[in-house]
Amino acid sequence: MHFDNTNKPTGAKRLLLALGHSFRAFNWLTKNESAFRQELILLLVTIILLFTLELSLYERVMLFCATLFVMFAEIVNTAIEATIDRAGLEIHPLSGLARIWARLAC
């Protein structure tokens, strides 16, 4: 199966397909990445804290955004690792370097 760049869906169909891909990725992350599951728990704790602590609106937004950023960094790290694994499972110095940089970036 090859990607056809000239026959891409548009409009509502494109949005629905993108939403489906996002749900599939979320389910995969939840099932396969323990760090992502831990960060989901962190998000739940953050949401509870947002409603229980007396914080200004700015502090609430910053706390929520910081938690989402941690989750985003984990998703990017997982994507980099999956791409490296897709390229090949053999041990290679550049693969190790990419994994190190992915961890440092998170």
trRosetta pair geometry for C-beta under 8 A, 3 or more apart (Angstrom, degrees):
i j d omega theta_ij theta_ji phi_ij phi_ji
4 7 4.4 -1 120 40 126 103
4 8 7.5 -168 97 -56 76 61
5 8 6.8 -13 -162 -40 36 108
8 14 7.4 45 152 -101 91 115
9 13 4.3 -109 -176 110 126 113
9 14 4.5 175 109 -72 94 73
9 17 5.9 110 60 0 148 146
10 13 6.9 47 64 54 34 101
10 14 5.4 -9 -136 -27 17 127
11 14 6.1 121 54 14 33 99
11 15 7.4 -68 137 -1 39 99
12 15 5.5 -54 -150 38 39 113
12 16 6.2 38 154 -19 70 105
13 16 5.8 -55 -147 38 31 110
13 17 6.3 31 155 -17 65 107
14 17 5.8 -56 -148 38 29 110
14 18 6.2 30 154 -19 65 108
15 18 5.7 -55 -146 38 30 111
15 19 6.3 32 154 -21 64 106
16 19 5.6 -52 -146 35 31 113
16 20 6.4 34 153 -20 63 104
17 20 5.6 -53 -150 35 32 114
17 21 6.5 32 152 -18 65 104
18 21 5.7 -53 -149 36 33 111
18 22 6.4 36 151 -21 65 105
19 22 5.6 -53 -148 35 32 114
19 23 6.5 31 154 -17 65 104
20 23 5.9 -54 -148 36 31 109
20 24 6.3 32 153 -19 64 106
21 24 5.6 -54 -147 37 32 114
21 25 6.3 32 154 -18 65 106
22 25 5.8 -55 -148 37 30 110
22 26 6.3 33 153 -20 65 106
23 26 5.5 -52 -145 36 32 113
23 27 6.3 33 155 -18 65 105
24 27 5.9 -54 -149 36 29 111
24 28 6.4 30 152 -20 63 106
25 28 5.6 -53 -147 36 32 112
25 29 6.3 33 154 -19 66 105
26 29 5.8 -54 -147 36 29 111
26 30 6.3 29 155 -19 64 108
27 30 5.7 -56 -146 37 30 112
27 31 6.3 21 159 -12 65 110
28 31 6.0 -64 -147 42 28 104
28 32 5.7 -16 171 15 67 122
29 32 6.7 -78 -128 53 19 86
29 33 5.0 -34 -162 29 65 124
29 36 4.4 -104 166 150 101 172
29 75 6.8 -32 -106 -106 148 84
29 78 6.6 107 -114 102 98 174
30 33 7.6 -24 -61 47 11 83
30 36 6.5 -109 -84 112 40 120
30 37 6.3 94 -149 -83 58 86
30 40 7.1 39 -113 -39 92 154
33 36 3.8 60 98 8 116 113
33 37 6.8 168 97 -12 63 80
33 74 7.1 135 155 163 142 114
33 78 5.7 -45 -91 -100 148 138
34 37 5.5 -51 -151 35 40 113
34 38 6.4 43 150 -20 68 102
35 38 5.6 -52 -151 35 34 113
35 39 6.4 32 151 -17 65 106
35 74 5.5 -162 121 -140 115 129
36 39 5.6 -54 -147 39 34 111
36 40 6.6 43 149 -25 64 98
36 71 7.2 77 -138 -143 75 82
36 74 5.5 165 -85 135 76 138
36 75 7.4 79 -105 -73 118 70
36 78 7.2 -1 -52 -47 124 148
37 40 5.5 -46 -151 28 35 115
37 41 6.9 37 149 -17 62 99
38 41 5.6 -52 -158 34 37 113
38 42 6.5 41 143 -20 66 103
39 42 5.0 -43 -146 35 42 119
39 43 6.4 50 150 -23 65 97
39 67 7.7 152 -171 -174 88 80
39 70 5.8 -163 -135 118 122 106
39 71 4.8 155 148 -92 136 81
39 74 5.8 -152 -15 2 159 158
40 43 5.5 -46 -150 31 34 115
40 44 6.6 37 149 -19 63 101
40 71 7.8 85 -69 -110 55 123
41 44 5.5 -51 -151 34 35 113
41 45 6.4 35 150 -17 66 103
42 45 5.7 -53 -147 38 32 111
42 46 6.2 37 152 -23 65 106
42 67 5.9 -171 130 -143 102 107
42 70 7.0 -46 105 89 151 144
43 46 5.5 -52 -146 35 31 115
43 47 6.4 33 154 -20 64 103
43 67 5.4 138 -100 156 66 129
43 68 7.6 73 -110 -76 110 60
43 71 6.7 21 -61 -55 122 137
44 47 5.8 -52 -149 33 31 110
44 48 6.6 31 152 -17 63 104
45 48 5.7 -54 -151 37 33 112
45 49 6.3 33 151 -19 66 107
46 49 5.6 -56 -148 38 31 112
46 50 6.4 41 152 -29 65 101
46 63 6.0 179 -158 149 105 100
46 64 6.3 139 149 -101 125 56
46 67 4.4 -60 -50 -60 170 161
47 50 5.5 -45 -151 24 33 117
47 51 7.1 16 156 -6 61 105
47 64 7.7 65 -86 -109 64 98
48 51 6.3 -71 -160 42 32 99
48 52 6.0 8 155 -6 71 120
49 52 5.8 -70 -132 47 32 99
49 53 5.3 9 -179 -4 76 117
49 63 7.0 -109 100 158 121 150
50 53 7.2 -45 -111 41 14 94
50 55 7.2 -76 -138 44 53 134
50 60 5.1 86 -144 -145 97 99
50 63 6.6 -179 -84 88 91 130
50 64 6.4 34 -84 -64 139 104
55 59 3.9 -123 -177 92 108 124
55 60 5.0 139 102 -56 122 79
55 63 7.1 -19 177 -5 168 139
56 59 4.7 96 52 8 76 101
56 60 7.0 -139 95 -5 40 87
57 60 5.7 -55 -149 36 32 113
57 61 6.3 30 155 -18 66 106
58 61 5.9 -57 -148 37 29 109
58 62 6.3 26 155 -17 64 109
59 62 5.7 -55 -143 39 30 110
59 63 6.2 32 158 -20 65 107
60 63 5.9 -56 -147 36 27 110
60 64 6.3 23 157 -14 63 110
61 64 5.9 -59 -147 41 29 109
61 65 6.0 26 157 -17 66 111
62 65 5.8 -55 -139 41 28 109
62 66 6.1 33 158 -24 64 106
63 66 5.9 -52 -146 32 27 112
63 67 6.7 25 155 -16 60 105
64 67 5.9 -58 -154 36 31 110
64 68 6.4 27 152 -15 65 108
65 68 5.6 -56 -146 41 34 111
65 69 6.2 39 153 -26 66 104
66 69 5.6 -51 -148 32 30 114
66 70 6.8 35 152 -21 62 100
67 70 5.8 -49 -154 30 34 112
67 71 6.8 31 149 -14 63 104
68 71 5.6 -55 -152 39 37 112
68 72 6.2 40 150 -22 68 105
69 72 5.4 -50 -144 36 34 114
69 73 6.3 38 154 -22 65 102
70 73 5.8 -52 -149 33 30 112
70 74 6.7 31 151 -18 62 104
70 106 7.9 76 -151 -173 58 89
71 74 5.7 -54 -152 35 34 112
71 75 6.5 35 150 -20 65 104
72 75 5.6 -53 -150 34 34 113
72 76 6.5 33 152 -17 66 104
73 76 5.8 -53 -148 37 33 110
73 77 6.3 36 152 -21 65 107
73 105 6.9 -167 -152 122 101 79
73 106 3.9 134 156 -131 113 79
74 77 5.5 -53 -146 37 32 114
74 78 6.3 33 155 -19 65 105
74 106 6.2 85 -74 -143 48 137
75 78 5.7 -53 -148 36 30 111
75 79 6.4 33 152 -21 63 105
76 79 5.6 -53 -149 34 33 114
76 80 6.5 33 153 -19 65 102
76 102 7.4 -162 123 -151 82 92
76 105 7.1 -83 109 112 128 126
76 106 7.1 177 70 -80 100 97
77 80 5.8 -53 -150 34 31 110
77 81 6.4 27 154 -14 65 108
77 102 4.6 122 -134 164 74 103
77 103 6.6 77 -138 -84 127 44
77 105 7.1 177 -81 73 90 99
77 106 4.7 -18 -54 -49 133 138
78 81 5.7 -56 -146 41 32 110
78 82 6.1 32 155 -20 66 107
79 82 5.8 -54 -144 37 29 110
79 83 6.3 31 155 -21 63 106
80 83 5.8 -55 -150 35 30 112
80 84 6.5 30 152 -18 64 105
80 98 6.3 -157 171 160 111 102
80 99 7.5 162 122 -100 111 48
80 102 4.1 -167 84 -103 148 135
81 84 5.7 -52 -148 35 33 112
81 85 6.3 31 154 -16 66 107
81 99 6.2 63 -101 -112 87 91
81 102 6.3 -174 -48 109 81 167
82 85 5.6 -55 -145 40 32 110
82 86 6.2 38 152 -25 65 105
83 86 5.5 -51 -146 33 31 115
83 87 6.6 34 153 -22 63 102
84 87 5.8 -53 -153 30 32 111
84 95 5.0 122 -168 -145 119 92
84 98 5.5 170 -85 91 130 136
84 99 6.5 -80 25 -60 173 89
85 88 7.9 -128 -166 69 27 22
85 89 6.2 29 -151 -89 70 76
87 95 7.5 -163 75 -96 121 109
88 92 7.1 58 88 -12 121 132
88 95 7.5 -111 75 -73 89 141
91 95 7.2 -140 -156 58 36 130
91 96 7.6 27 -165 -44 78 110
92 95 4.4 89 64 1 92 107
92 96 7.2 -165 89 -5 50 83
93 96 5.7 -56 -152 38 36 111
93 97 6.3 37 151 -21 68 106
94 97 5.3 -50 -145 36 37 115
94 98 6.3 40 154 -21 66 101
95 98 5.8 -52 -149 34 31 111
95 99 6.5 31 152 -17 63 105
96 99 5.7 -55 -150 36 33 111
96 100 6.4 35 152 -20 66 104
97 100 5.7 -52 -149 34 32 112
97 101 6.4 28 155 -15 66 106
98 101 5.8 -56 -146 40 31 108
98 102 6.2 36 152 -23 65 105
99 102 5.5 -51 -145 34 32 114
99 103 6.5 31 155 -17 64 103
100 103 5.9 -57 -152 36 31 108
100 104 6.3 27 153 -16 66 108
101 104 5.6 -53 -142 39 34 111
101 105 6.2 37 156 -25 66 105
102 105 5.9 -53 -147 32 28 112
102 106 6.8 21 155 -15 61 106
103 106 6.0 -62 -154 36 32 106
